[in-house]
Amino acid sequence: MRTPGDVLADVASIIATRGESHGNWDENMTCIARLWSAYLGQPLQLEAREVGVMLALVKVGRMAGGTFNRDDYDDLVGYAAIAAAIAHKVD
């Protein structure tokens, strides 16, 4: 059985590995915030941390409507961790 610490360690490794192929998580969230803001139009200006929260909500929606998939939980933790890291940077 995985402990919460195991999950956090696994997700930290996943974030690092994905960074090698997808780029820096902070830069990605900032880019997505700008793209989504442009798409949604003025006066809405999303922040990078909000992107992490909204991507976590996408995972919750998939979990609510689909069958069990452990990866959904890992992704949820990952997006929440990214959002928290960005929020702490802003503090």
mmCIF file of the C-alpha atoms, coordinates in Angstrom:
data_MODEL
# 
_entry.id   MODEL 
# 
loop_
_atom_site.group_PDB 
_atom_site.id 
_atom_site.type_symbol 
_atom_site.label_atom_id 
_atom_site.label_alt_id 
_atom_site.label_comp_id 
_atom_site.label_asym_id 
_atom_site.label_entity_id 
_atom_site.label_seq_id 
_atom_site.pdbx_PDB_ins_code 
_atom_site.Cartn_x 
_atom_site.Cartn_y 
_atom_site.Cartn_z 
_atom_site.occupancy 
_atom_site.B_iso_or_equiv 
_atom_site.pdbx_formal_charge 
_atom_site.auth_seq_id 
_atom_site.auth_comp_id 
_atom_site.auth_asym_id 
_atom_site.auth_atom_id 
_atom_site.pdbx_PDB_model_num 
ATOM 1  C CA . MET A 1 1  ? 0.000   0.000  0.000   1.00 0.00 ? 1  MET A CA 1 
ATOM 2  C CA . ARG A 1 2  ? 1.288   3.464  -0.882  1.00 0.00 ? 2  ARG A CA 1 
ATOM 3  C CA . THR A 1 3  ? 1.520   5.966  1.928   1.00 0.00 ? 3  THR A CA 1 
ATOM 4  C CA . PRO A 1 4  ? 0.831   9.686  1.436   1.00 0.00 ? 4  PRO A CA 1 
ATOM 5  C CA . GLY A 1 5  ? 4.602   10.186 1.526   1.00 0.00 ? 5  GLY A CA 1 
ATOM 6  C CA . ASP A 1 6  ? 5.012   7.587  -1.229  1.00 0.00 ? 6  ASP A CA 1 
ATOM 7  C CA . VAL A 1 7  ? 2.436   9.391  -3.364  1.00 0.00 ? 7  VAL A CA 1 
ATOM 8  C CA . LEU A 1 8  ? 4.154   12.746 -2.858  1.00 0.00 ? 8  LEU A CA 1 
ATOM 9  C CA . ALA A 1 9  ? 7.563   11.270 -3.726  1.00 0.00 ? 9  ALA A CA 1 
ATOM 10 C CA . ASP A 1 10 ? 6.177   9.544  -6.820  1.00 0.00 ? 10 ASP A CA 1 
ATOM 11 C CA . VAL A 1 11 ? 4.428   12.704 -7.989  1.00 0.00 ? 11 VAL A CA 1 
ATOM 12 C CA . ALA A 1 12 ? 7.572   14.793 -7.432  1.00 0.00 ? 12 ALA A CA 1 
ATOM 13 C CA . SER A 1 13 ? 9.435   12.349 -9.664  1.00 0.00 ? 13 SER A CA 1 
ATOM 14 C CA . ILE A 1 14 ? 6.680   12.522 -12.304 1.00 0.00 ? 14 ILE A CA 1 
ATOM 15 C CA . ILE A 1 15 ? 6.796   16.338 -12.308 1.00 0.00 ? 15 ILE A CA 1 
ATOM 16 C CA . ALA A 1 16 ? 10.577  16.275 -12.749 1.00 0.00 ? 16 ALA A CA 1 
ATOM 17 C CA . THR A 1 17 ? 10.396  13.702 -15.553 1.00 0.00 ? 17 THR A CA 1 
ATOM 18 C CA . ARG A 1 18 ? 7.615   15.540 -17.376 1.00 0.00 ? 18 ARG A CA 1 
ATOM 19 C CA . GLY A 1 19 ? 9.662   18.713 -17.090 1.00 0.00 ? 19 GLY A CA 1 
ATOM 20 C CA . GLU A 1 20 ? 12.269  17.084 -19.306 1.00 0.00 ? 20 GLU A CA 1 
ATOM 21 C CA . SER A 1 21 ? 9.737   16.581 -22.103 1.00 0.00 ? 21 SER A CA 1 
ATOM 22 C CA . HIS A 1 22 ? 7.171   19.352 -21.463 1.00 0.00 ? 22 HIS A CA 1 
ATOM 23 C CA . GLY A 1 23 ? 9.375   22.114 -20.089 1.00 0.00 ? 23 GLY A CA 1 
ATOM 24 C CA . ASN A 1 24 ? 9.349   24.034 -16.831 1.00 0.00 ? 24 ASN A CA 1 
ATOM 25 C CA . TRP A 1 25 ? 6.055   23.711 -14.926 1.00 0.00 ? 25 TRP A CA 1 
ATOM 26 C CA . ASP A 1 26 ? 6.048   27.356 -13.816 1.00 0.00 ? 26 ASP A CA 1 
ATOM 27 C CA . GLU A 1 27 ? 6.588   28.627 -17.344 1.00 0.00 ? 27 GLU A CA 1 
ATOM 28 C CA . ASN A 1 28 ? 3.925   26.227 -18.650 1.00 0.00 ? 28 ASN A CA 1 
ATOM 29 C CA . MET A 1 29 ? 1.296   27.424 -16.181 1.00 0.00 ? 29 MET A CA 1 
ATOM 30 C CA . THR A 1 30 ? 2.117   31.051 -17.011 1.00 0.00 ? 30 THR A CA 1 
ATOM 31 C CA . CYS A 1 31 ? 1.842   30.356 -20.738 1.00 0.00 ? 31 CYS A CA 1 
ATOM 32 C CA . ILE A 1 32 ? -1.469  28.514 -20.306 1.00 0.00 ? 32 ILE A CA 1 
ATOM 33 C CA . ALA A 1 33 ? -2.812  31.363 -18.148 1.00 0.00 ? 33 ALA A CA 1 
ATOM 34 C CA . ARG A 1 34 ? -1.999  33.845 -20.909 1.00 0.00 ? 34 ARG A CA 1 
ATOM 35 C CA . LEU A 1 35 ? -3.530  31.653 -23.612 1.00 0.00 ? 35 LEU A CA 1 
ATOM 36 C CA . TRP A 1 36 ? -6.711  30.976 -21.650 1.00 0.00 ? 36 TRP A CA 1 
ATOM 37 C CA . SER A 1 37 ? -7.002  34.658 -20.729 1.00 0.00 ? 37 SER A CA 1 
ATOM 38 C CA . ALA A 1 38 ? -6.690  35.670 -24.387 1.00 0.00 ? 38 ALA A CA 1 
ATOM 39 C CA . TYR A 1 39 ? -9.259  33.074 -25.407 1.00 0.00 ? 39 TYR A CA 1 
ATOM 40 C CA . LEU A 1 40 ? -11.748 34.107 -22.709 1.00 0.00 ? 40 LEU A CA 1 
ATOM 41 C CA . GLY A 1 41 ? -11.211 37.810 -23.375 1.00 0.00 ? 41 GLY A CA 1 
ATOM 42 C CA . GLN A 1 42 ? -11.017 40.940 -21.265 1.00 0.00 ? 42 GLN A CA 1 
ATOM 43 C CA . PRO A 1 43 ? -11.294 41.771 -18.425 1.00 0.00 ? 43 PRO A CA 1 
ATOM 44 C CA . LEU A 1 44 ? -10.480 38.256 -17.235 1.00 0.00 ? 44 LEU A CA 1 
ATOM 45 C CA . GLN A 1 45 ? -6.786  37.686 -16.559 1.00 0.00 ? 45 GLN A CA 1 
ATOM 46 C CA . LEU A 1 46 ? -5.989  34.274 -15.142 1.00 0.00 ? 46 LEU A CA 1 
ATOM 47 C CA . GLU A 1 47 ? -2.964  33.664 -12.962 1.00 0.00 ? 47 GLU A CA 1 
ATOM 48 C CA . ALA A 1 48 ? -0.631  30.703 -13.265 1.00 0.00 ? 48 ALA A CA 1 
ATOM 49 C CA . ARG A 1 49 ? -1.699  29.255 -9.895  1.00 0.00 ? 49 ARG A CA 1 
ATOM 50 C CA . GLU A 1 50 ? -5.335  29.312 -11.074 1.00 0.00 ? 50 GLU A CA 1 
ATOM 51 C CA . VAL A 1 51 ? -4.389  27.162 -14.056 1.00 0.00 ? 51 VAL A CA 1 
ATOM 52 C CA . GLY A 1 52 ? -3.060  24.503 -11.678 1.00 0.00 ? 52 GLY A CA 1 
ATOM 53 C CA . VAL A 1 53 ? -6.303  24.621 -9.693  1.00 0.00 ? 53 VAL A CA 1 
ATOM 54 C CA . MET A 1 54 ? -8.449  24.393 -12.830 1.00 0.00 ? 54 MET A CA 1 
ATOM 55 C CA . LEU A 1 55 ? -6.431  21.474 -14.187 1.00 0.00 ? 55 LEU A CA 1 
ATOM 56 C CA . ALA A 1 56 ? -6.923  19.758 -10.813 1.00 0.00 ? 56 ALA A CA 1 
ATOM 57 C CA . LEU A 1 57 ? -10.667 20.336 -11.223 1.00 0.00 ? 57 LEU A CA 1 
ATOM 58 C CA . VAL A 1 58 ? -10.499 18.700 -14.664 1.00 0.00 ? 58 VAL A CA 1 
ATOM 59 C CA . LYS A 1 59 ? -9.071  15.640 -12.925 1.00 0.00 ? 59 LYS A CA 1 
ATOM 60 C CA . VAL A 1 60 ? -11.851 15.705 -10.305 1.00 0.00 ? 60 VAL A CA 1 
ATOM 61 C CA . GLY A 1 61 ? -14.414 15.855 -13.111 1.00 0.00 ? 61 GLY A CA 1 
ATOM 62 C CA . ARG A 1 62 ? -12.853 12.849 -14.834 1.00 0.00 ? 62 ARG A CA 1 
ATOM 63 C CA . MET A 1 63 ? -12.767 10.974 -11.547 1.00 0.00 ? 63 MET A CA 1 
ATOM 64 C CA . ALA A 1 64 ? -16.442 11.738 -10.928 1.00 0.00 ? 64 ALA A CA 1 
ATOM 65 C CA . GLY A 1 65 ? -17.552 10.593 -14.348 1.00 0.00 ? 65 GLY A CA 1 
ATOM 66 C CA . GLY A 1 66 ? -15.204 7.742  -15.111 1.00 0.00 ? 66 GLY A CA 1 
ATOM 67 C CA . THR A 1 67 ? -13.890 4.533  -13.720 1.00 0.00 ? 67 THR A CA 1 
ATOM 68 C CA . PHE A 1 68 ? -11.075 4.307  -11.182 1.00 0.00 ? 68 PHE A CA 1 
ATOM 69 C CA . ASN A 1 69 ? -7.720  5.337  -12.603 1.00 0.00 ? 69 ASN A CA 1 
ATOM 70 C CA . ARG A 1 70 ? -4.833  5.729  -10.173 1.00 0.00 ? 70 ARG A CA 1 
ATOM 71 C CA . ASP A 1 71 ? -3.115  8.173  -12.530 1.00 0.00 ? 71 ASP A CA 1 
ATOM 72 C CA . ASP A 1 72 ? -5.996  10.628 -12.047 1.00 0.00 ? 72 ASP A CA 1 
ATOM 73 C CA . TYR A 1 73 ? -5.117  10.837 -8.349  1.00 0.00 ? 73 TYR A CA 1 
ATOM 74 C CA . ASP A 1 74 ? -1.418  11.310 -9.040  1.00 0.00 ? 74 ASP A CA 1 
ATOM 75 C CA . ASP A 1 75 ? -2.198  14.042 -11.577 1.00 0.00 ? 75 ASP A CA 1 
ATOM 76 C CA . LEU A 1 76 ? -4.570  15.721 -9.111  1.00 0.00 ? 76 LEU A CA 1 
ATOM 77 C CA . VAL A 1 77 ? -1.813  15.824 -6.492  1.00 0.00 ? 77 VAL A CA 1 
ATOM 78 C CA . GLY A 1 78 ? 0.661   17.067 -9.087  1.00 0.00 ? 78 GLY A CA 1 
ATOM 79 C CA . TYR A 1 79 ? -1.515  19.945 -10.265 1.00 0.00 ? 79 TYR A CA 1 
ATOM 80 C CA . ALA A 1 80 ? -2.278  20.906 -6.655  1.00 0.00 ? 80 ALA A CA 1 
ATOM 81 C CA . ALA A 1 81 ? 1.442   20.841 -5.818  1.00 0.00 ? 81 ALA A CA 1 
ATOM 82 C CA . ILE A 1 82 ? 2.250   23.049 -8.809  1.00 0.00 ? 82 ILE A CA 1 
ATOM 83 C CA . ALA A 1 83 ? -0.510  25.497 -7.883  1.00 0.00 ? 83 ALA A CA 1 
ATOM 84 C CA . ALA A 1 84 ? 0.754   25.587 -4.288  1.00 0.00 ? 84 ALA A CA 1 
ATOM 85 C CA . ALA A 1 85 ? 4.362   26.153 -5.360  1.00 0.00 ? 85 ALA A CA 1 
ATOM 86 C CA . ILE A 1 86 ? 3.318   29.063 -7.562  1.00 0.00 ? 86 ILE A CA 1 
ATOM 87 C CA . ALA A 1 87 ? 1.113   30.500 -4.795  1.00 0.00 ? 87 ALA A CA 1 
ATOM 88 C CA . HIS A 1 88 ? 3.991   30.333 -2.327  1.00 0.00 ? 88 HIS A CA 1 
ATOM 89 C CA . LYS A 1 89 ? 6.248   32.076 -4.836  1.00 0.00 ? 89 LYS A CA 1 
ATOM 90 C CA . VAL A 1 90 ? 3.729   34.921 -5.110  1.00 0.00 ? 90 VAL A CA 1 
ATOM 91 C CA . ASP A 1 91 ? 3.411   35.287 -1.308  1.00 0.00 ? 91 ASP A CA 1 
# 
